[in-house]
């Protein structure tokens, strides 16, 4: 099999890599010029979250709430109740750290607040654990009525933003500091749709492994799958699992019918409760016999450059390849 063509075609190399926080900032400003109901609140981090782009165009609709995230969330809920469409942004760890306010003022109240957490995971680098959002997907997806989304690239980010403006209800979007490669998308299929994941590399009923990746680790997972396909001489399927709540139960059912031996979740997030958590819950409830390998973070994170952290947590293509290879070998040796 010519695996290089299969896996490299999953990327759109005509587009430059871009951090999802920048895609968010640019698209938010464009949407703000169309809908005057959009207001933006930030916790004194607008240059980092890139809400500064919106602030530069619509100063009268931008509110710097200072380092007071609980107040930011409460104010956003009030603005939503007044008929505005508030986007409340900060680092994901600081924003979801105010879980009580989100739980009561936003989720329980069904407030039309759009929560945006940036600088997710160990990929933010030297800022260390105190700045890393590692449990945010777990917290947000357990809240009834909360839509949770983690874009893999510029297209995902902009598409979800447009959808979220039209959607009435609370949402949480998780964004990166680091650049993300653009993914290829077919014009006649797999377009943006609520709760629908994107199959990036198609296999067949004989594919032994399926990889569910999200956010910043979609790109490295595709490259790891290419190496795996060469080693095993078999197609390895890779999924862009961008929707966390709701998620693609139909696709999971399809993979269960194909009976791949090993399922893998890959995320820059704790292995408990995030993407791996929701997949394991689904597998247990359906009696799915496949084994699940959860690749993610299991400690408090560490301070180090993004490159050092990526190596340390096995988030490089080589690291993901090695983890999956070992798990597959152990599975076959039983």
N, C-alpha and C positions, 0 to 999 in steps of 0.2 A: 504494500500500500504506500502511496505517496503522501505520508503524513504531513510533510511540510506544507503542501498546498491546502490540506484540510484544515490545519490549525492556524496557519498564518492568515488564511482568508477570513478568520473570525475577527480580525482587526481591520479597521478602515484607515489605511495609511495615508489617505489624502487629507485627513484631519490631524491637527496638532494635538498633543496631549494637553490636558487642562485640568486644574484642580476643580473639584465640584463646588468649592466655596466661591470661586471666581465665576463659574457658570451661573450659580445662584445669584450673585450680585448683579451681573449683567442682565439676566432675564428679569429679575425683580424690578429693575429700573425701567425696562421696556414695558412690563405689565403695568407699572405705575402711571405711565403716560396714557394708558388706555382706560384704566379704571381708577377714578378718584377716590373710591372707597378704601383703597389699599393704603395702610399706614404701617410704619416700621418702628419697632422698638429695639434698642440694643443696650447692652450692659457695659458701656465704655470700651467696647472692643470692635468698633465698626471697621477699622482698617484691617483687622484680622478676619472678621466674618464677611467682609466686603459689602456690608450694607452702606459703607461710605459712598458707593456709587449712587445709590438711591438718595442718600442725604444731599449729595451735591446737586441733584436735580429737583428734589422736592423737600426743601428744608422745612416747610410748614407741616409736612406729614411725617417727619422723622423726629423720634424722641430718644435722646440719650438718657437712660434711667440711672446711669452710674452703676457702681458695683453693688447692686441691690436687686438680685434676680427674682426674689419673692415678690417684690413690688412691681417689677417688670411684668411678671405673669398675671398678677392681679389687675394691673392697669390694662393689659391686653384683653383680659376677659371683659372688663368694663367697656372697652371700646367696641368689642364684638357685640355686646348687648345693645350698644348704641347704633348698630347697623354698619359699622366699619369692618374691614377685613384686615385684622392686625397680623403682621409677621413679627414674632418675637425671637430674636436671635442672640446667641452667645455660644461660648464653647460648650460642647455637649455635656461635659462633666459638671459645669456650673449650672446649666439650665435644668438638667434632669436631677441635679442634686437638690432642687427645690420640689421634690416629688409631692409633698403634701399639698402645695399650692396647685400643682398641675392636676393632681387627683381630684381636689374639691372644686376649684374655681374653673377648671377647663373641662376635664373629662366627665365628672359627675354632673356638671351643669350643661354639658353638651355645647359649650361655647365654641363659636366659629373662629378659633385661634389656630394659627399656623406656627408651630414651634420648629425652630431650625437650630440644630446642634452641630457646630463645626469642630474641626480638629479632633476627629475621632481616632481612637486607638493609639497603639505605640508608634504609629507612623509619624506622629507630630515631632518626635525626636527629643531634643535636649531639655524640653520643659519638664519632663519627668512625670511621675505618676499623678501628682497633684493636678495636672492639666489634662490627663488622658480620660476620654470617655470610653469606658470598657464595660460598663454594666447598663448603659442607656437603652439598648434595644430590649433587654430583659424587662426593665422597668416600664417602658412605654407599651410594649405589646400585651402586657397583662391587663391594661386598662380597657374596659369595655367601651366600644365606640371610637377608640383612637386608631386612626390609620397610621401605619409606620412604614417608611420607605427609605431604602439606602441605594442611591443611584450609583451605577458603575461608570458613568461617563457624562459628557456634556449633554448628549441627547436625552438621557434618562432624567437628568436634573431639570432641564428646561421643560420637558414634557410633564413631569410631575408638578412643577410649579404652576403651569397653565391649568392642569387638572384641579389642583388644590384651590385655586381662586374660584372656580366654578362649583366646587364641592362645598356643601354646607356642613361643617362639623370639624372637630379637632384633628390635627395631623401632626406628625413628627417626622422630620427629614434629617438624616444623618450625613454629614459632609466631611470631605477630606481637606487637609492642608496640602498634601502632595498631588502632583499631576497624575492624571489617569488617562491611559490610551483610549482612543475612540474605538468603539465596537462596530462591526459591520452589521447592517440590518437589511433584510430583504424588503423590497418595495411592496410586494404583494402578500407578505405574511409577517407574523410576529411583531406587528406594530404595537405601540403603547396601549395597554388595556388594563383596567383595574384588576389587580390580583393575579396577573398572568406573567409568568417568568419567560425568559427567552432562552431557547435551546441554541447554543452557539456553535457546537460541533455535533453533527448528527452521526449516530452509530447505527446499531441494529440490535436484533434480539440476542445476538451473541456477545454484545459488549459486556465485558466482565466488571467494569467499574464506571460509576457515574459520579461526577464531581459537581456539587452545588456550591458555588462561590458567590460572594457578595461584596459590594463596594470596592475598596482598593485592591482586593486580592483576586478579582476576576482575571485581570491580565496575567499575573504570575501563574494562576491555575491553568490557563490555556497553554502556556509554555511548558508547564509541568506535564500536562496531558500529552503534549506532543512527544516528549521524551518517553513517557510511559507506553505510548502506542508503539514506538520503535522497539522498546525492550520486550514487550509482550506480543508484538505483531498482532495487535487487536485494536479496534477503535475504542477510544475513551471519550465518553460524552461529558460535555461541560455545560452547565446551566448558569445563567445570570439570575441569581435569586435576589432580585431587587425589592420585591414586595415582602415585607415581614408580617404585616397584618393589614388586610387579608393576604393569604399566600396561596400558591397554586396547588391545591389539593388534587386537581384533575391530572396535572403533570406527574405528581407523586404516584398517583394510581397507575398511570401508564408505565412508569418505571418499575413499579411493583410487579406488573404483569410480565415485563421483559426479564425479570428475575436476575438482574445483575448481582454478582456475589457481594460486592463491596460498594457501599455508598459513602461519600465523603463530604463533609461540610467544611468550608474554609472561610474564616472571618477574622478580622482584626478586632476582636471582642472576646469577652470571656467565653469559654466553651460551655459554660452553664447558662441556659436560658435564652440565648440569642437564636441565630439561624439553626445551629446544631440542636438546640433545645426543642424548637418547634418541629424539626424533622423527626427527632427521636420520639416525641409525643405522638406524632402522626403514625409512625411505624408501630409503636406499642399498641395504639388503639385499633390498628388494622391487622395486627398479627403478621407484619411483614418480616419474612425470614432473613433478609439481607443483614449483614453486619454494617454498623455505622462507625466511621472514624471521624472524630471531631477535631479539626485543626484550628487552634485559636490560642488564647492567652489563659493561663491558669494561675498566674501570680499577680502581684500588684503593679506590674510594669516596671520599667527602669528608665533612667536618664541615659541618653546616648543619641548619636546622630540617627536619622532615619535609616541610613544604610546599616549601621551597627545593630540597631534594633531589629531590622528586617532579617539579618543573619541570625541573631540570637534566638528569635522566635520561630525560625524556619519558614519565613514568609517569602523567601526568594523562590523562583522556579525550581532551583536545585533542592531547596529545603522541603518544599511541598512534594516534589518527586520522591525524595528519600523517605519521607514519612509514609506516603501512600505505598511505595514499593515494599517497605518493611511490613506494613499491615497486611498487604496482599499475600506476601510470602508466608507470614504466620498463619493466615487464614487457610491457605492451601496445604500447609504442613499438618493440619489437624486431621 
